[in-house]
């Protein structure tokens, strides 16, 4: 094993560890918090999280074994099953992220009608569509015997060993990536650009009110005025940073792998096996980044994480406003008559 293989194996191992812990923590937060479960997007998040966990415990270990063994990590039948699951989970992850983008779009653009537009039943329909869409391509590839071990990526995935099927396999691969990666990217960009437009309109309205208030309060302390202006600047940048994170992580993780798969179809472009495995690792890293991008950095999930940590450490959160009459009466010493 050379240094490249050792580094890729270490990268895969680290990605597996982070992905397993972070996605398991998201599921614990959902199970622990009734407030999170009551929201319709929770079903979309659980779908994405379960897919990431399956990828972590099935696809990543087999790819790691392929890198270490420099060959097929399992028998032909098991490898075809793993390739079927890998293709399904990749498409499901992309479409689930697009579904979360549509949910954010509905919540921001139609805030008063959001509850009527995005009910648990509607979220279940979105999940059902993502599953059917994601299952269509691996099912077709299984019927055409286009699943197996691909040495360029050291993993069980889409592949074709027969030269006479190259044109058909190229058309199939192009359709798969267009209807998974490209479709999800278009939905993400369209939804979040609309969200950004609405956020900027709200920021301009708040800025007008802030400036009018500062003009009226002419004798306000300079430090308070500076804090108001700094908060005004941060408010304008907050939505841009979040949307850049959503779209940026999607592109950074999936684009290198998709571009490599498309370039692979051209026999004139040589591709290093180290780059092939690295692009596959980047695609796997989406499973490790999703919990932080879509869940764990939000207030409700942070609150649930603190409650879980306190429970593990056998602590009880102290809420002054949560004192009941019974607990107050227990603190009063009895007076004998």
Secondary structure, DSSP 8 states (H G I E B T S, - for coil): --HHHHHHHHHHHHHHHHHHHHHHHHHHHHHH-HHHHHSTHHHHHHHHHHHHHHIIIIIHHHHHHHHHHTS-SS-HHHHHHHHHHHHHHHHHHHHHHHHHHHHHHHHHHTTTTHHHHS-HHHHHHHHHHHHHHHHHHHHHHHHTT-EEEETTTTEEEE----GGGHHHHHHHHHHHHIIIIIHHHHHHHHHHHHHHHHHHHHHHHHHHHHHHHHHH-TT--HHHHHHHHHHHHHHHHHHHHHHHHHHHHHHHHHHHHHHHHHHHTSTTS---HHHHHHHHHHHHHHHHHHHIIIIITSHHHHHHHHHHHHHHTT-----GGG--HHHHHHTS-----
